[in-house]
Amino acid sequence: MTNPSDQQIEFYWRPGCPFCMTLERSLNKLNVPYAKRNIWENPADAAFVRSVANGNEVVPTVRIGGTSLVNPSAQQVVTTTNAELPGLLESPTQKSAGFRRRLRR
C-alpha cells in the first residue's frame, strides 16, 4: 500500500521564515503543487524536520516522495519532483498550450 504523502510534495515551514517565503513564492510562480506543514503547529512535523536536518529545525524543508531536501532552491524541488514523482508537474509545453488556448477565446 502506498502512503499518500509519498505521492505529493510536502513543504515544511514556520511563520516569519524569510527563506520559506522566498521558496514559496518561487514554487507558486512555477505552479508547483504542495501541502504546507507548519512545524510550530504540529510536533510530528517538527520531529520529521529534525530527523532529516541533523536534529535541527531547519526550514524550509521539502519532502518529495522518498527524498527530503533541506533549504532547497526552487530548481532543486522541480528537478527532484520530476525524478521522484514523474508527471506531477505541468511541462512547459502543456503550460504554453493552455496559454495559447486562452488567447484564442
Secondary structure as GFF3:
##gff-version 3
##sequence-region A 1 105
A	DSSP	three_ten_helix	4	7	.	.	.	ID=ss1
A	DSSP	beta_strand	9	13	.	.	.	ID=ss2
A	DSSP	alpha_helix	18	29	.	.	.	ID=ss3
A	DSSP	beta_strand	35	38	.	.	.	ID=ss4
A	DSSP	alpha_helix	43	52	.	.	.	ID=ss5
A	DSSP	beta_strand	61	64	.	.	.	ID=ss6
A	DSSP	beta_strand	67	70	.	.	.	ID=ss7
A	DSSP	alpha_helix	74	84	.	.	.	ID=ss8
A	DSSP	alpha_helix	92	104	.	.	.	ID=ss9
###
